[in-house]
Amino acid sequence: MWAASCLASCCAACACDACRTAVSGISRKSARIAYCGLFALSLIVAWILREVAAPLMEKIPWINHFHKTPDREWFETDAVLRVSLGNFLFFTILAVMMIGVKNQKDPRDGIHHGGWMMKIISWCLLVIFMFFLPNEIISFYESISKFGSGFFLLIQVVLLLDFVHGWNDKWVGYDEQFWYIALFVVSLVCYVATFAFSGVLFHFFTPSGHDCGLNTFFLVMTLILVFLFAVVALHPAVNGSILPASVLSFYCMYLCYGGLASEPRDYECNGLHRHSKAVSTGSLTLGLVTTVLSVVYSAVRAGSSTTLLSSPPSSPRAGKPLLPLDNKAEEQEEKEKSKPVTYSYSFFHIIFSLASMYSAMLLTGWSTSVGESGRLVDVGWPSVWVRIVTCWATAGLYIWSLVAPILFPDREF
């Protein structure tokens, strides 16, 4: 017994030392990756609790206070939402704290890059505290998460537009036949994939024998946008390229699929209900991987091109120390601290806040909530419209990026 106690103490001490060493190894350059790691940890925790926490949550009186105990699926959803809410509050608090940080001399710069042990402890306490909140707060958070997820998708659209335009400019800049052929091949593959994908969607979401006018409208509208992209991009006045048009076409068709797949499983025009388990598992895996990759990309790029942070640093102190050597050292230190930050810390954390909402919607299937009786209520239609409106917003932003330089030639876009 004594030996086992000593062994446990040694293991605990080693674990603490390992955590302390890992936390102390996070430098200024690796801070953004550390935040991405913390976000990935929240996804893992939410996924684990989604699978194992339901039996325990059924015994918590302030959660299971219904006359009739809800299905296990409701408790799985509730666990994910509570973890997501803790993650959302953690990054939102940091976003509010970092408003207005413009140079490294600001004390909040040290909070953003350091204090990792305290931040990890705070994150854990926030997530644990969420399991003491009443169901009404979690239900409200679930409602606003659908709209927060839409904002997150719009941010991804802006980043995607920036990426495809940069990709096209880089290959065109080589001014060699090989790269022009590569542009054509990639564009052709994207268009073939887009139209093939649309055929699959027509098969699953407009089954014969049913009145599926809404789904047909969504698909036809998306195809019209695909043709519009090509027409506008290839117009002589626009001087655009087919590569961004093809990539955005496939992305819009994917968003259309996301909206159609979010329709209620008992909706007669949702042909995926016969394969709901296989499709939901595949969609969940793809969605989570896409979310992690997009959040990492967004975090690395967040605010890096903003001009709001390009203001000159504040002037150094007027007072002079007694020793010239100290003066030189302090001037160097003052110069280092007065460097402007390279990205917006506040916007950086807002991305993680919105991503917390989006990941919660993915893990819960966008469509489970609870009513007064504790029964599952399918509320998938708001999720459908979030995806579809995001698709249309993507089209609007892309077309605007093409025609804005023509409409406003004196402005820089």
NORDADA-V791949 format. One record per pair of residues at least 4 apart in sequence whose ideal C-beta (glycine too) atoms are under 6 Angstrom apart, sorted by the first residue. I is the first residue (numbers start at 1). J is the second residue. D is the distance in Angstrom with one decimal. If there is no record, write none. Layout:
i={I | I}
j={J | J}
d={D | D}
This chain:
i={23 | 23 | 26 | 26 | 26 | 28 | 30 | 31 | 32 | 36 | 36 | 39 | 40 | 42 | 43 | 45 | 46 | 46 | 46 | 49 | 49 | 50 | 50 | 50 | 53 | 53 | 54 | 54 | 54 | 57 | 57 | 58 | 66 | 68 | 70 | 70 | 71 | 74 | 74 | 77 | 77 | 80 | 80 | 80 | 81 | 81 | 81 | 82 | 82 | 83 | 84 | 84 | 85 | 85 | 86 | 86 | 86 | 87 | 88 | 88 | 88 | 89 | 90 | 90 | 91 | 91 | 91 | 92 | 94 | 95 | 95 | 95 | 98 | 98 | 98 | 99 | 101 | 101 | 101 | 102 | 103 | 103 | 103 | 104 | 104 | 104 | 105 | 105 | 110 | 111 | 112 | 115 | 133 | 135 | 144 | 145 | 145 | 145 | 146 | 146 | 146 | 148 | 148 | 149 | 149 | 149 | 150 | 150 | 151 | 152 | 152 | 152 | 153 | 154 | 156 | 156 | 157 | 157 | 159 | 161 | 164 | 164 | 165 | 168 | 168 | 168 | 169 | 171 | 171 | 174 | 183 | 187 | 187 | 187 | 190 | 190 | 190 | 191 | 193 | 193 | 194 | 194 | 194 | 197 | 198 | 201 | 201 | 201 | 202 | 204 | 205 | 205 | 205 | 205 | 206 | 206 | 206 | 207 | 210 | 210 | 212 | 212 | 215 | 216 | 217 | 218 | 218 | 222 | 222 | 222 | 225 | 225 | 226 | 229 | 229 | 229 | 229 | 230 | 232 | 232 | 232 | 233 | 233 | 238 | 240 | 242 | 244 | 248 | 252 | 252 | 255 | 255 | 255 | 256 | 257 | 258 | 259 | 259 | 259 | 262 | 262 | 262 | 262 | 263 | 263 | 263 | 263 | 264 | 264 | 265 | 265 | 272 | 275 | 276 | 279 | 280 | 283 | 287 | 290 | 291 | 294 | 295 | 295 | 298 | 298 | 302 | 302 | 302 | 302 | 303 | 303 | 303 | 304 | 306 | 309 | 309 | 313 | 316 | 321 | 321 | 326 | 361 | 364 | 366 | 367 | 367 | 367 | 368 | 369 | 369 | 371 | 371 | 385 | 400 | 403 | 404 | 404 | 405}
j={116 | 117 | 30 | 34 | 116 | 113 | 34 | 113 | 299 | 296 | 299 | 352 | 292 | 87 | 359 | 83 | 80 | 83 | 363 | 53 | 79 | 76 | 79 | 80 | 57 | 79 | 72 | 75 | 76 | 63 | 75 | 64 | 374 | 374 | 74 | 374 | 376 | 370 | 376 | 364 | 368 | 360 | 363 | 364 | 138 | 142 | 360 | 130 | 131 | 127 | 356 | 360 | 130 | 141 | 126 | 127 | 130 | 356 | 92 | 353 | 356 | 126 | 123 | 126 | 349 | 352 | 353 | 353 | 349 | 346 | 349 | 350 | 108 | 345 | 346 | 346 | 106 | 108 | 345 | 309 | 313 | 338 | 340 | 109 | 337 | 339 | 337 | 338 | 114 | 115 | 345 | 119 | 137 | 139 | 148 | 357 | 360 | 361 | 382 | 383 | 386 | 354 | 357 | 357 | 358 | 361 | 386 | 390 | 354 | 354 | 355 | 358 | 390 | 393 | 160 | 294 | 394 | 397 | 298 | 401 | 244 | 247 | 244 | 241 | 243 | 244 | 173 | 179 | 183 | 179 | 243 | 242 | 243 | 246 | 246 | 247 | 250 | 246 | 197 | 250 | 249 | 250 | 253 | 253 | 253 | 205 | 219 | 257 | 206 | 271 | 215 | 260 | 269 | 271 | 212 | 215 | 216 | 271 | 268 | 269 | 216 | 269 | 269 | 220 | 221 | 256 | 388 | 252 | 253 | 256 | 252 | 395 | 249 | 233 | 245 | 248 | 249 | 245 | 238 | 399 | 402 | 240 | 245 | 402 | 402 | 246 | 248 | 398 | 391 | 394 | 387 | 390 | 391 | 391 | 261 | 387 | 384 | 387 | 388 | 366 | 380 | 383 | 384 | 267 | 270 | 380 | 384 | 378 | 380 | 273 | 276 | 279 | 279 | 280 | 283 | 284 | 287 | 362 | 294 | 359 | 298 | 299 | 355 | 302 | 351 | 343 | 347 | 348 | 351 | 343 | 344 | 347 | 343 | 344 | 340 | 341 | 338 | 334 | 326 | 327 | 330 | 366 | 368 | 383 | 378 | 379 | 380 | 376 | 377 | 379 | 375 | 377 | 389 | 404 | 407 | 408 | 413 | 413}
d={4.3 | 5.0 | 5.5 | 4.8 | 5.3 | 4.9 | 5.9 | 4.6 | 5.3 | 5.0 | 5.5 | 5.5 | 5.9 | 4.4 | 5.7 | 5.6 | 4.7 | 4.2 | 5.8 | 4.0 | 4.2 | 4.7 | 5.7 | 5.1 | 5.5 | 4.4 | 4.9 | 3.9 | 5.5 | 5.4 | 4.6 | 5.2 | 3.3 | 5.3 | 3.7 | 4.2 | 5.8 | 5.5 | 5.9 | 4.5 | 4.6 | 5.6 | 4.6 | 5.4 | 5.1 | 5.5 | 5.7 | 4.0 | 5.4 | 5.6 | 5.1 | 3.5 | 5.1 | 5.0 | 4.2 | 3.6 | 4.4 | 4.2 | 5.9 | 5.3 | 4.3 | 5.7 | 5.0 | 5.3 | 4.6 | 4.1 | 4.4 | 4.8 | 4.4 | 4.9 | 3.7 | 4.9 | 5.9 | 3.7 | 4.4 | 4.9 | 4.8 | 5.1 | 5.1 | 5.7 | 5.1 | 5.5 | 5.0 | 4.8 | 5.2 | 5.0 | 4.1 | 5.2 | 5.1 | 5.9 | 5.1 | 5.7 | 4.7 | 5.9 | 6.0 | 3.9 | 5.5 | 5.9 | 5.2 | 6.0 | 5.6 | 5.1 | 3.7 | 5.1 | 4.2 | 4.9 | 4.4 | 5.7 | 5.4 | 3.8 | 5.7 | 4.4 | 4.5 | 5.9 | 6.0 | 5.3 | 4.6 | 5.8 | 6.0 | 5.9 | 4.2 | 4.8 | 5.8 | 4.7 | 4.6 | 5.5 | 5.9 | 4.5 | 5.6 | 4.4 | 5.2 | 4.6 | 5.1 | 4.1 | 3.7 | 5.6 | 4.8 | 5.2 | 6.0 | 5.6 | 4.8 | 4.7 | 5.0 | 5.1 | 5.9 | 5.4 | 5.7 | 5.8 | 5.2 | 3.7 | 4.4 | 4.7 | 5.9 | 5.8 | 4.5 | 5.3 | 5.4 | 5.3 | 5.0 | 5.6 | 5.8 | 3.8 | 5.1 | 6.0 | 5.9 | 5.8 | 6.0 | 5.7 | 5.8 | 4.5 | 5.9 | 4.5 | 4.3 | 5.9 | 4.0 | 6.0 | 5.5 | 5.3 | 6.0 | 5.8 | 5.4 | 3.7 | 4.1 | 5.1 | 5.3 | 5.9 | 6.0 | 5.0 | 5.0 | 5.6 | 5.5 | 5.6 | 3.9 | 5.5 | 5.9 | 4.4 | 4.8 | 3.3 | 4.3 | 5.0 | 5.2 | 4.1 | 4.8 | 4.8 | 4.4 | 5.7 | 5.6 | 4.6 | 4.6 | 4.4 | 5.6 | 4.8 | 5.1 | 5.8 | 5.8 | 6.0 | 5.8 | 4.2 | 5.9 | 5.3 | 5.9 | 6.0 | 4.6 | 5.7 | 4.8 | 5.5 | 5.4 | 4.3 | 5.5 | 3.9 | 3.0 | 4.5 | 4.7 | 5.6 | 5.5 | 5.8 | 3.6 | 4.8 | 4.5 | 5.1 | 6.0 | 4.8 | 5.6 | 3.7 | 5.6 | 6.0 | 3.7 | 5.8 | 5.3 | 5.2 | 5.7 | 4.8 | 5.7 | 5.3 | 5.8 | 5.9 | 5.2 | 5.5}
